[in-house]
Amino acid sequence: MGGERRPLPAKAVIAALVAVTVLLGGGAALSMSGDDGVKQERRADGLPHKTDTIKRQDLSSRTRVDGTLGYAEERKLNAGAPGTVTWLPDSGTVIKRDEALYEADGAKVRLLYGARPMYRKLKAGDKGPDVRQLKQNLRDLGHGAGLTVDEEFTPGTAEALKRWQKSHGLKQTGETGPEQISFAPGSVRVANKEAAVGGQAAPGSPVLTVSGAEREARIKLDASDADIAVQGSEVEVLLPGGGKAQGKIASVDRETAPDDGKGKGGGPDQSPQVTVRVTFVDPPQVKGMDQAPVTVELKGETRESVLTVPVNALLALPAGGFGIQVVEDGKVREVPVELGMFGQGRVEVSGSGLKDGMKVGVPKT
């Protein structure tokens, strides 16, 4: 990328023009020059009926890929302690910090934030990253303003925990465990219920299927095209109903596997795919049903300060190669050009004497 540009073979350029036409929804046309071709339409004085200008600009190659609107990857939420399931949230419910995930034997298990799961009873003298998570949550919830957030369960941690237990009507023991708390990296959305009210919960058995609460889009690319999706790069997502939202590529799963046959083409000969996850800059603005279709526009490569003309200004010259009609001083002359990047309905050109602002002929529409 960004290296020396060479003229493309005629077949490759025509293929690129077709791709641009499809991308833009039509409107691009390739004109022919010469007696055996279709001439660019001209007026009686020999000038084109319509002109555009050569522009010096930054040009980006863009690719649009169909995808789906969803939520972060789903996972099973397992029970932390035995008991009879007495309450479960409805599918689609978003659960935030300190809210109840489910209830067993009449006792609510609440969500706190942290990457490490709650796997043991936490009490005075314990140490570890799960202790740090607990202390951070107690501080954030206003129960431990003076706590030092480290990995040691101190007497101050126990006092802060007692205040948290009191706020929920629990016995104030200063100890806690999986029967009271479940850790997750952030808010969760209930996708499915895996248990039933009245059924038995057991440690390690699934109670709910949950996902992240914020929306994301997913697309699939052929493995050979994976380089156009760069983690951290900005994209634009066309939403259901015609809205747009800005996003960033959060991850590119390069563990390729053949399509399951449900996608385009199907069958064993389907190209290996990679999955691209897109998160949104402003998640609350993103509306739409789960699995609704979206289109993700990948910006791709950018060429800075290059001369460009509309794609349909190109002429296929009889001797081979491509040119444009330059209109100057009431006259028309054909100038051979070398082609660079295509994007945004325009193409990068270079050739003898070309300048920003020159008029070029285009087909009459």
N, C-alpha and C positions, 0 to 999 in steps of 0.2 A: 504494500500500500504506500502511495506517495512516491513510488519510483518512476523511472522514465516511462512515458506513454508512447506506444507505437500504434500506427494505423491498424485497425481491425480488418480482417478479411471481409469481403462484401457479404458473404452468407452470415457471418457472425453479427455484423451491423444490422442487417435486415432482421435477424432474430431478436436483436436487442430492441429494434424499433417496434416489432410486434409486441414484445413484452411491455414496453412503455405504453403502447396503445391500450393493452388490456388493463394495465395498472391505472391509467387515467380514465378508463371507461369509454375509450374511443376518441376519435378526433384527430389522431396523428396520421399523416399521409406521407408516403414516400413518392416524390415526383421523379420523372424521368426526363433526361435531356437528350436531344438528338432527333433526327428525322424518323427513326424507327421506334421511338418511344412516345410517351404521353408528355407533351410539352407543358411547362408551367404556363398557366393562362396569362395572356398579356392583353393590354389595351391596344387600340389602333396605333398609338404612338410607340408601341413596343415595350412600354413599362408594365410591370406587374399590376394587377388590379388591387393587390393588398400588400402592404409591407409591415415588417416588424423591425426591431433593432438588435444589433449585437450589444450584449451587456457584459460588463465585467462584474463578476459576483462570486460569492462562495456557493459551491454546488454540492449538494448531498445526494448520494444514491439512497433511495428508500425502497424498502420491500414491505408489502402488506401480506400478513399471514392471518388466516382465520383461526380462532381459538374459542375458549369458553371462559365464562365468568364463574368464579367459585370462591372457595375459602382455602385457607392454608391446609396443608396435608392432614388428613384424618389419622387418628390414633385411638386405641382402646384405653379407657380409663377404668382401672381395676379397683375393686374394693380393697380397703386397707385393713379391715377387721371383720370378723364374722357377725352375723345378725340377720334379722328379717328386714327386708327392704320395705320401708313404710312411706316413702315419697320419692318421686323422680320428677325432674323438670320435663317440660314438653320439648319435642324436637323443634329446633330453630331458636330456642332460648339462648341468649348471650349472658354468660355468667362472668361477673367481674370479681376483683379481689374482695375477699371477706364475705362473699355471697355463698349460699349453699349449693353444693353440687348434687347431693343426694342425701337421703336419710335412712339410717338403719337402726332398728330398735328405738325409734323415736328421737334419735340423736343425729343432728345435722353434721355432715362433713363439709368443711368450708374450703374455698379456694384461696390459697396464698401464692404469691409469685416467686418462682425460682426454677432453675434448670434441673436441679437435683431432686429426684423423687423423695417423698417422705417414706422411709423404709424402717424406722425404728422409733422407740419412745425417746423423747428428748427431755433431759433432766439436768440438774446441777452437776457440774463436773465434766459433762460431755464436751467434746471438741470435734470440729469438722465443718466442711462447707455448708452442710444442712443447718448447722447452728447459725452460721453467718446469714443464711437466707431468712431464718426465723427472726433474727434480731433486726434485719433490714425491714421486714414487714411490720414488726411491732413499732418501729420508729415511724414508718410511713403512715401507719394507721393512728398515730398519736398516742400510743400507749407506752412509749419508751424514748421520750425526747432526749434523755441524758445518756442513752446507751451508746457505747462504742461498738461499731459494727465490725466485729472480728469473729473468730471461730471458737470462742470459749463461752460456754454457758455459765454465766456468773450469777451471784445472788440478785444483781440488778435485772438480769434477764428473767429470772423467776418472778420478780415483782411485776415487771412489765407484762409477762404472760398472764399473771393473775388478773391484772386489769383487763386484758383482752377477754379472759374467760368470764369475768364479771359482766362485761358488756353484752355477752350472749347468754346470760343466765346459767352458766356452767359452774360446776363445783370448782372452787379456786384452789387448785392443787399446785400450780407453778410447774407442772409437767404436762407434756402433750405428746400426741402420737398420731398414727394413721387413722385412729377412730375419730379424730377431731379435724385433721388438716390433710389436704392434698395439695402438693406443689405442681404448678405448671408455669411455663415461661411468661404467660400473659393471659388476658381474657380468653375464654373459650366459648365456642358455639356448639350446642348439642345437635349432633347430626342424627343419631339414632339411640333408642333405648335398647340396651343389651340384656337387661334384667326386667322383671315384672314386679309390681307392688304386691307384696305377700310372698314373694319368692325368697330364697335364702342367698345371702351374699357371703362369700368366702374370700379370704385373702388371695389375691392373684386372679380372681374370676372377674370378667368384665361386667361393668355396670352400665356404662355409657360409651358410645362412640362420639368423640369430640374433635373439633378442628379449631384452628385459630379463628378469632372473631372478625378480623378484618378481611375485606375482599381482596382477591388477587385474580389475575388472568393467567391462563396457561395456553401455550401453543406448542405444536410439535414441528420440528424441522427434520428434513433428511440429514443424516450424519454428514454428508458431503457439504451441506450448507451451514453447518453449525458455527462457522467462524463469523457469520454476520451477526450473531447474538453474543455480545460481550458483557459479562457480568458488571453491573454498575452503570451501564450506559443508559441514556434517557430514551424513552419511547413515547409514542402517543397511542392511546387506546380509543377506538371508536365504539361507543357503548350502545346497547339496545335503545331504540328510540331516537338515535341521532346525536346524542351528546358525545363530548370528548373529555378525556381525562389524561393527565400527565402521569407517567409511571417510570419505574426503573427496573432493569433486569436484576432480579434477586438471586437467581441461580440458573445454571445450565447443567442439566443432568446428562453427562456424557457416557453413562453406562448404557450403551445402545442395545436395542433388542428389536427384532422384527415386529412390525405392526401386528395386532391381533386379528387382522382381517376385517375389522369394522371401519377402518379408515379408507382413504382413497386407494383404489387399486385392490387392496386385500390380497390374500393368498400368500404362499411361501416366498414369492419373488419380491414382495414388498421391501423397499429399501429400509435399512435400519434407521431408527428415529432417535432424536434427543428431545427431552422435555425442557421447555423454558418457562420459568416462573416469573411473573411480572407483579410487583407490588406498586401501590398507588401513592403519589405524593400527598394527596388529600383524600384519604379513604372515605370520610363521611359523604363526599359528593357523589360517590359511586353507587348507583341504584341499578336494580335489575334482579331478575329471578336467578336462583342457583342454576348453573349450567346453561345460562343464556348465551347465545352466540355473540362474539365480539370480534373485532379486527384490530390487530396490533401492527403498528407501523414502525418498523426498524429503520433507523436513520442510516446506518452503514457508514461508508467512507465519506469524508468531506474533502473537496478540493478548494483551496482558497484563492480568491482573486484570479479567476480564469475567465476567458472570453467564451460566451455561450450564445447559441441561437436556438429558436424553437425547433423541436425535432422535425416538424413538417416543412422546415425551410431547406432541408437536405435534398440534393439532387444526385441520382445515380448517373455518373458520367459515362458516355458511350465507350471511352477508352479504359474504363475501370476506375474504381475509387469513387469519391464523393466530392461534391462541391456545393456552393451556394451562389445565388444571384445577388451581387452587390449593386445597389442603386445609388449612383452619384451623378450630380450635375446633369440630371435629365437623361442619363444613359444607364444601360444595364451591362454588366460584365460578369462572366462566370469565373469564380475563383475556386480552384481545388483546395480542399481542406483535409486535415488529419483530425480524426475523431478521438475524443477522450471519454470522460465519464458521461453517462446518461443519468438524468434525475430531474424531478420536478417539472417534467414536460419539456426540458431543454437538454442540449448536448454541448459538451465542451469542444471547441474547435480551435485550430491553429492553422495559419496560412499566411502567405505573403501579403503584407500591407493591411491586415485586418486591424481595426481599431474599435474601441468602445464607442457606441453611438451610431455606427454606420447603419444604413438602412439595408434590409435584405428582403427579397421577395418571398412571399408565402402563398399557398393556394387560397383562392377565394372560397369562403364558406357561406 
